[in-house]
Amino acid sequence: NAGVTQTPKFQVLKTGQSMTLQCAQDMNHNSMYWYRQDPGMGLRLIYYSASEGTTDKGEVPNGYNVSRLNKREFSLRLESAAPSQTSVYFCASNGDRANSPLHFGNGTRLTVT
Amino acid sequence: QKEVEQNSGPLSVPEGAIASLNCTYSDRGSQSFFWYRQYSGKSPELIMFIYSNGDKEDGRFTAQLNKASQYVSLLIRDSQPSDSATYLCAVNLYRFTGGGNKLTFGTGTQLKVEL
């Protein structure tokens, strides 16, 4: 059981370049999320998708776009990367019950120079 | 006021001692509470969750919830060096009307278990 799979694990971009982070889960979860984690800031929600075909902004959506391609896949796109987007990005998913924990991918370490 | 607050630490305890990690939250409507452990360079992993007032035990870990005082704590008994990590508290408001089942995280407490 793979759980949540994220790619790539590491990425270095120059300012202004674009890239897409891929995420897939095999747990049949309706909800999927993208978080970023910065030192001293904790995990902050960028975007989430409560079900296939829907997406909503989280706490820090500026500079990002997302696509819920199907129930399994949820991608995060940086159209024009900025140094402020240097961070570790985590994809996660969970079920619909109140006590449903988040299951995390292994993370993507992104550096924008 | 932050939605979920934790002392960043580091919290240092000797091996074999009890480590006590605390978390407070601002929204009285919060329904469920989670503790995650995160080793450096790794993703968060679930330790346990709690949603009823009182204590919940799982091995060396005990989660305590007090909704009236809006705090949740994690006790680690017989602390081991392998418990050295950052512990994240997460809260679920659970107003699930098709809006996702989001967790809000604290910034984490770094725990160091010393030999």
Chai-1 contact restraints between the chains, C-beta under 6 A:
chainA,res_idxA,chainB,res_idxB,connection_type,confidence,min_distance_angstrom,max_distance_angstrom,comment,restraint_id
A,S31,B,G100,contact,1.0,0.0,6.0,A-B,restraint_1
A,S31,B,N101,contact,1.0,0.0,6.0,A-B,restraint_2
A,G42,B,F105,contact,1.0,0.0,6.0,A-B,restraint_3
A,G42,B,T107,contact,1.0,0.0,6.0,A-B,restraint_4
A,G42,B,G108,contact,1.0,0.0,6.0,A-B,restraint_5
A,L43,B,F105,contact,1.0,0.0,6.0,A-B,restraint_6
A,Y48,B,G100,contact,1.0,0.0,6.0,A-B,restraint_7
A,A50,B,G98,contact,1.0,0.0,6.0,A-B,restraint_8
A,A50,B,G99,contact,1.0,0.0,6.0,A-B,restraint_9
A,A50,B,G100,contact,1.0,0.0,6.0,A-B,restraint_10
A,F90,B,S43,contact,1.0,0.0,6.0,A-B,restraint_11
A,N94,B,N101,contact,1.0,0.0,6.0,A-B,restraint_12
A,A98,B,Q31,contact,1.0,0.0,6.0,A-B,restraint_13
A,A98,B,S32,contact,1.0,0.0,6.0,A-B,restraint_14
A,A98,B,N92,contact,1.0,0.0,6.0,A-B,restraint_15
A,A98,B,Y94,contact,1.0,0.0,6.0,A-B,restraint_16
A,N99,B,S32,contact,1.0,0.0,6.0,A-B,restraint_17
A,N99,B,F49,contact,1.0,0.0,6.0,A-B,restraint_18
A,N99,B,Y51,contact,1.0,0.0,6.0,A-B,restraint_19
A,S100,B,N101,contact,1.0,0.0,6.0,A-B,restraint_20
A,P101,B,F34,contact,1.0,0.0,6.0,A-B,restraint_21
A,P101,B,L46,contact,1.0,0.0,6.0,A-B,restraint_22
A,P101,B,F49,contact,1.0,0.0,6.0,A-B,restraint_23
A,L102,B,L103,contact,1.0,0.0,6.0,A-B,restraint_24
A,F104,B,S43,contact,1.0,0.0,6.0,A-B,restraint_25
A,F104,B,P44,contact,1.0,0.0,6.0,A-B,restraint_26
A,N106,B,S43,contact,1.0,0.0,6.0,A-B,restraint_27
A,G107,B,S43,contact,1.0,0.0,6.0,A-B,restraint_28
